[in-house]
Amino acid sequence: MKYKKDIQPYYLKVDLMNYGSDSTLSTVDTYTFFKDKYIVDMPVRYARKSYYRAFGHQYLPYQIDSYYVEGRTANFSYNDKGFPLWENWVNDKGLENRTEYLYNADFTERITQQYHMLGTEKSTKFVNKFNKKGDPVFKQTIEYTGNPLDIYTWDYVYDEKGNWIESKKYWQEVEKGISKKNKLVEHIIREIKYYKSPSEFSPEKLPIFDERATKYLTSVPTYAEKIEKENKERDEAVKAGNYALEISNEKHDKVEDFTPKYWTLKEIAYGNLNDDEQDEAVAVYETPSSDGDGQQVLAIYKKANGKWKLWHQNFSAIMSSDSGGMMGNPFDGISIKNKAIVVQHFGGSRDKWSYTYRYRFQSGDWYLIGASTGFGAPQDYFGKFDYNLSTGDIVASYKYELSSDEKLNAKKSWSRSLKKKIPLPKMDDFYPGGTEIVLNKRKFYW
């Protein structure tokens, strides 16, 4: 690397010339320093030309030309402490992408809000919290659908100088907005030795292994052997087909006790489903499978003489465990509202989809009374379809995001309401996403 300086009255220009092993010049990066800002010109980098100036006690980029791609400009704004406030990407058609940053008064809570719809509609949100020392204590991501994902939290032990010497990281799985039990996933213990001057430092032997960690070392292998044995037993039973194919018609004190061996209980919800005063229960299970695509079962329970008993079990209302695409298991929650069972699905990759179904017991059987679907991809398109089968009312909409021209998008986007009365499908005869309807030459599946 060689340097070339050009000193002028109002600026200093420095060229950084990079030469490869064959002495061929590969790149020339130019830094131009002014009194209150500087410019970096890197013709072959992701940030071709960057403009920096002081925010608080540091220099930060406030504009980048040709950011990752030719023709895109990124603009940034900061507060007087150097914390980012917003980030916009623009091109020759207008706003392309936007991110906002929000803080509380002492900056211990920091929210990053991304936007899609060409920077006009809120998308993914990242929530981070810190303690007064600046160490992270909370982290969670909330998807563009409003669905909260898993929570990470931290606990610390500090020494007398205010540096942490023990850190515990916990994970809380979140399903349908409900946080499960905290699980310890990382435990770090560190020893800090302080010196009054550099001359006091001298290399020493590593410290003795902490006895608290030794306790975990002795218990982990035993636990791992137990899990390995259980998994092997399960795999052999599944391969041989040696497991229950349905829930037995027994009576139990708890709904959890109905779970057949090798099945996985996904979720339980309680609520009133008929005209009596007692709550009923609905549960979703994943059945064992050798290829990872297990059938999922919905079971409905009610009480008689203080005991739970099976009312109905269904093998079609819940999509199989591997049918959610990149998102994995598509089952996204179950609940009881207005004497109806509400089942939710979510899946996809770049193009995502969601299904919500409502089932009610009437005329001696379980029927589908409502279906709502949504599908689309950020910065591309979004469609919504809501069908009240009890009344026959349908509301559908479709919105394009392919252009920043609002008039052009308005022509391509539409909404429509209509009425279509059909016989109510029985729960046992209905398959999620298996029914097609065409509106404005656009296919909707419910």
N, C-alpha and C positions, 0 to 999 in steps of 0.2 A: 504494500500500500504506500502510495506517495501523496504528498500534500502540496498544493499550490495556493499561495495566498495573494490576494489582491486588496491592498489597503487603500481606501478612498476616504475623503473627508466625512462622509455621512454613513458609510457602511464598510463592513469587512466581508470579503468573499473568499471562501475556502473551497477548493475542489479536492475531493478525495478520489484518487485514481487507484483502482484495484487491478492488479496484474495476476494472471494465472501462472501455473508452474511452467508453462511454455513461453512466458514473458509476453503474452498477448494481452492487451488492455481489454478487460471484460466490462467494467462499468465505471462511470464517473458520477459521483454524487456531489451536489453543490449545496453548500450552506452559506446563506447570506444573512449577516447579522446587522441589525439596525439598533437604534438607541432603545426602543421599547418592544421590539419583536424580532423574530428571525424566520427565514423561509428555508425549507429543505426541499430540494429538487432531486428526486430519485426516479429516473425515467423507466427503469425496468422493475420497480417494486409495486406492491399493491396500493401504496399511497404515493402517487406520482409526484405530487407537489403539495406540501403541507405548510400551513401558516401557524406560527406559535406566538403567544404573548403571555404576559404574567397574569395569573389569577391567584391571589393570595401570595404565597411564597414559592410558587412553582410555575414554570412555563408549560402551557398545555396547548394542544392544537385546537384552533377555532374554525378552521376550514381545511378541507382536503379535496383537491381536484383529482378527477379520474380515480375515485376510490374503488378499488378492486376491478372495475370495468371502465372502459373509455366512455366519457360523457356523463358520468355520475359525479356529483359534488356532495360532499358531506359537510354539514355545518353543526357546530357544537356550541353550547352555552354552559357557563359555570357560575357558581356564586363566589363571594369574596373569599371563601375558604378553600376553593378549588374543587368542590363537589360538583359533578355534572348536573345540569338541570334538564336539558333536552338534547336530542340528536336527530337531525333530519337528513334524509337522503333525497336529492332532487335530480331530475334529468330534464331533457328538453321538453317532456310532456307535463312536467310539474312534480308534485310531491310523490315520492316513491315509497318511502318508509319513514316511520317516526317512532322514537323511544323517549319516554319521559321518566324523570327521576324525582321522587318525592321523599321528604324527610320530616321528622318531627323536630322540635325545638333544639334538642341537644344532639341530633344526628345519630341517636342510638337505634332508631328504626328507619330503614331505608327500603323504599319500594321502587322497583324497576317495572314500568308499564310499557309493554310493546303494543304496537298497533298493526292491524292489517287493513284491508279495504283501502289500499293505497294511502295508508296513514290516517284514516278517518274513523276507524272503529277499533275499540279496545280488543287486544288479543291476550297473549300470555302475560301473567303478572308474577314477579318474583319478590317475595317478602323476606327480608333479612333483618335480624335484630342483633344488637351488640350491647355489651355491658359498658360501664363507664371507662373501662380500661381499653376499650376497642376490640375486645375478643368476641368472636361470634357466639351467640347463645340460642339462636333460632333461625331456621331456614325452611321455607315452603314455596312451592310453585303452584300457581292456580291457572288452569288451562283456559283457553279462550271461551270455552263453553260455561265457565264458572265452576267447573269441577275441581276441588282442591286435591292435590296430590300429597304424598307422604311428608311427614314432618321430621326434621332433625333438630335436636336440642343439645346443648353442652352445659356441663357443670365444671367448675374449676376450684382448685385449692391454691392459694397464693402464699408466698413467703413474706417475710417482713419488709422486703424491698418492693413488693408489689408485682413480682413476676410469678406466673403460674408454675407450679411444680407437679400438679396432677390435673389431668383433663379426662373427662368421661363424655363420650358422644353417644346419644340415644336416637333410636329410630322408632317412629310411630307410623304403622301402616294406616292409611286412610281409605275407607271404602264407603262410598256414597255419603261423603261428608262427615262420617263418624270415625273418630280416631280410636285406634285399638291400643292395647297396652304398650307402654314404653319398653323397648328392648335395648340393652347395652350392646353396642356394636364396635366400640373402640375405647380402649383404656390406655392412656399414656402417662407414664411416670418419668419425670426427668429431674436430674440433680444439677443444680447450678452452684458453681464455686466462684466466689468473688475475690478479686485481687485489687490491692491498693495501687499497684503500679505494674507495668509490663515486666519489670525485672523479677517480680515475685513468681511469675508463671514458670512452671517446669513440667514436662510431660510426666504423667503418672500412669499407673496401671488402671485398667478399667475397674469400676466399682463392682462390689459383690452383687450377684443377681438378687433382686429384691424378693423377699420371702412371700410378699403378696402375689407376685406373678407365679411363684413356684406352686402355689395352691391351684391356680388355673391349669398349669401344665400337667398336674397329676390327674385332674378331673376330666380334662378335654378328651384324652384318648379313650377313657372308659365310656364317655358319652358317645363318642364317634363310633365305637364298636357297637353300641346298642342301636344307634340309628342305622348303621350299615346292615346289621342283622335284620332289622325290621324291613328295610327296603328290599333286601334280598328275598325275604319271605313273601313280601307283597308282589314282587315281580314274578316269582314262580307261580303264585296263586293266579295272577292275572293271565299269565301265559297259558296256564292249564284251564282257565275259565272257572276256577274254583272260588267264586264269590257270588254274593246275592245279586240278582238282576232287578229286584224291586224291594220296596220297603215292606216289612212284614206287618200284618194286621194284628198288632198287640196293643197293650196299654202300658203307659209309663208315667212316672212322676214328672219327668222333664222332657221337653221336645228333643233335646240333644241326644237322649238315650235311644231314639229311633234310628240313628245313623248306622247303616250297615257297615260291617267290617270292610276296610279298604276304600270305602267311600269318603269323600271330603265334604264336610258341611261348610257351605260358603256363607250363608247368612240366614238369620231368623228375624221375622217381623211379627208384631202382635197388634191386634185391633179387632173391631167388631165387624163381622161379615154377614150377620143375619139379624133377626128381630129380637133375639134374646139379649140379656144384659151382660153376658159373659164375653170376654175377648176370645177370638180364635187366633191361630198361628199359621204362618206360611213359612216354608223353608226351601232353600235351594241347595242341591247337592251336585257334586261332580263325581261321576262313576269312574272306576278304574279303567285304564286303557293302555295297551302295549305301544301304541303309536303316538300317544300324547294328545289325541283328539277324543276326549271322553264325552259321552252323552251326559247331559245335565237334566236333572229331575226337579220338578216343582211338586212339593207336597203340602197339603192343607190339613190342619189338625183342629179338633174341637174337644172340649172337655165334657166328661160324663162322670158323675159321682167322684169328682176331685181328681180324675185321671185323664191324661191326654190319650186320644185315640185318633187313628188315621181316618180322615174324611174323604180325601181324594188325592191321587197322585197322577201326575201328567208327565209325558216323555217328549213333548213337542214344543211347549211354550218357551223353553229356554234354549238358546242356540248352543251348539256344541262348543267345548272349551277351546278349540283351536281355530274357530271360525272368525276371530276378530282381526285377522291380518297381523300387521306388525304390532298392533296394540295388545295382542295376546287374547286372553279370555274375554269375550265380549260382554259377559254378564256384569252389569253395572249397578245393581241394587234392586231391592224389592221392598215394598211397603204396603200398608193398608190405609186407604183414604176413602171416605164416603161409602163405606161398605163394599169397596171394590179392591181387588188386588192390582197393584201397579208394578209392572216389571219393566226394567230399563236395560238397554243394551248400548254399547259404544265400541267402535272399532275403526279400522282403516289404517292408512299410512299417511301420505301427503293428503290424499282425498279421504276425509273422515266422514263417518255416518253415525247416527244415533236413532234408536227405536224406543218408543215408550208405548206400552200396551196396558189396557185396563180390562179386567175380567170381573164379572159379577154373577152370583148365583141367583138364578131366577127360572121359573117354570121347571123346577126339578133338575137343572143342570147348570154347568158353568159356561158362560158365553162371553165372547169378546164384545165390549161395548164402546171402546175407543182406541184409536191408533194415532200416534204422532211421530213423524220422522223428520230428520234434518240431515243434510249432506252438503259437502262442498270442500273447497280448498282455499286457504288464505291467499289473497291477491289474485283470485281467479273467479270463483263463483260460489253461491250459496243457494240452497233450495230448502223450503219448508213445506210440510204437508200435515194437516190436522183433520182427522175424520171422527166425528161423533156418530158412531153407527146407530146409537139409540134414536137420534133425531134425523139422521141422514145428512147433517150439515158438514160440508167440506170447505176448508180454507187452505189455499195453496199459494206459494209465492216463489219467485226465482229472481236472483239478482246477480248481474255480471260485475266483475271487477277488472276486466281486461284492459280498460282504458282509463286514463285520468280525465277524459272529457266527460263531464257530467251529463251533457245533452245526449251524447252517444250512448252512455250507459242507461239513461232513462228510457231510451227507445227499446233496449234489449231486456230491461228488467220489468217484471209484471207481478201482479197479484190477482187472485180470482176467488170468488165465493160461489158455491153452487150446492144443490141438494140432490143426493142420490141415496135412496132408501133401498136396502138389501136385507135379506134374512140374516139375522145375527149368526156369525160362525160360532160353532162350539169350540171351546178351548182345546179339546182333544183332536179336533180336525184342522186346527190352524197352525201354520208354520211362519215364524217371523221373517219378514222381508220377502215372502214368497208370492205376494199378490201385486199385480201391475195395474196401473191406471195411467192413461195418457191425457195430459192437460196442456193446451197450447203447443202441441207437438213435442212436449217434453214428457219423458217417462218418469213416473214416481213409483217407488216400491214400498209397500207397507205390510 
